[in-house]
Amino acid sequence: MKRQILWTVLAWAAIVLLAAAGCQRAPAAPGTTQEPADDASPLPQPARTEPGSDVSPLPPPGSATSPLPAPVGTAEAVHAAQADLAEQLGVEAAEIQVVSVEAVEWPDASLGCPQPGMMYAQVITPGFLVVLEAEGARYEYHTDQGGSVVLCEKEAKVDMPTTPSAVEPGLESLIERAKEDLARRLSISVDQIVVLEARSVVWPDGGLGCPQPGMAYAQVPREGVLIRLRAEQRIYSYHGGAGTPPFLCERATTGDAP
């Protein structure tokens, strides 16, 4: 009897153990989450960049970039030009406004502003073109990169009468050429043009009294002619010489008709 009871208990124990093992290996029910085994390693998460970390994000497209630095010597050239103009005008440098500054290469050592009777080394000279404004007027300074500045005043020192004067003999053909050119430019009749002056002159250099920016001229006197015409209340200067026929010097001035 005792042996029968013992076998019965062992049988029931075996049934319980088998049932427990089946529950542990049963698949997860739909909609439930199965926990990973203890020895399974989770996948690494993507690294996050925290503020202040060493990783610098790329700048967004179209972001602004820092401006290029000004050429070396720009500030020195401007200050030298302002100081020189302030001394000439007797004003404070702070009263002088900077209109523009441009790095240029002058064709020779004259810095683009040759003076009559002077000789200059024919070498390219880097520098600056500085335009200043003071007391309602503008001034053009030419500089090199070594601190030299020149106030460039290119106007020819020629007397400019505003009333008709005698015409020098022998210039009639040149006068007619100048009048025809001006009449064509203004679309008027030659008869509407008045000759104010026509005479022989000696220009200070190959620019014939009408130098153009960026051009280099032989620094030797040139015999030539000056013809001044008036039309439509304006005065026009024609310069010629050294085999060059009279041409309009583009510096027309206003004048009242007498």
Secondary structure by P-SEA (a helix, b strand, c coil): caaaaaaaaaaaaaaaaaaaaaaaaccccccbbbbcccccccccccccccccccccccccccccccccccccaaaaaaaaaaaaaaaaaccccccccccbbbbbbbcccccccccccccccccbbbbbbbbbbcccbbbbbbbcccccccccccccbbbbbcccccccccaaaaaaaaaaaaaaaaccccccccccbbbbbbbccccccccccccccccbbbbbbbbbbbcccbbbbbbbccccccccccbbbbbbcc
